[in-house]
Amino acid sequence: MSDIRAVLTDIEGTTSSISFVKDVLFPFAKRNLEVFIAAHRDSPQVRRCLDDARELAGNPGLSDDATVALLRQWIDEDRKATPLKTLQGLIWEQGYARGELQGHMYPDAVEGLRAWHAKGLRLYVYSSGSVAAQKLVFGYTAWGDLTPLFSGYFDTTTGPKVESPSYTRIAREIGLPPEQVLFLSDSVAELNAARSAGMRTACLDRGEAVIPAGHGHPTFHGFATLDPSAF
């Protein structure tokens, strides 16, 4: 009998389409970044993000306008920078609330997550997008609010997704031995890091990304055939 007690899932390319992130969310944030910061530049959270971006760039004297230009460049580069991810989450929150955005979910992911939750598995998310952005993707879907399915969320403040200690910290925070956690992702580098930390792993290959052969992780094309109790 399997001892898996929790599932930790990636979002992009796993529960949701890569194209939704690349072709919908990122352009939306980029279009609205300048106006959003201008309207909220006195917000402590926004100011902290701008200051953190300047520090990351190694230029603490950068003007707000130049920092916005830098952030737009980081969006184009898909930079995994926490201040950028936080700002994107705030902009997306506004878009979801206005009905301008709806979180994309694969139907099989919705069915799988609901079934696993009903069986008593604890569900968690680990994504490079901020925790706020994660909750929005799952909170505003065609199937309604899916956030009650999850017991917790993790982002880059926990650590890089390609480094083993990040997964050790997650296991410790959720209070389970790593071997009782199944990690789902379309990224072999992330799966390798999770496996190095002792987690079980499953690769999602939805045909959106090139996944190298011979990576050694069990591979699935969706959640319909993925049974955590088999690990």
Beta strands, then each sheet from edge to edge (+ up, - down):
strand 1: 6-9
strand 2: 122-126
strand 3: 150-154
strand 4: 181-185
strand 5: 200-204
strand 6: 219-220
sheet 1: 3+ 2+ 1+ 4+ 5+ 6+
end
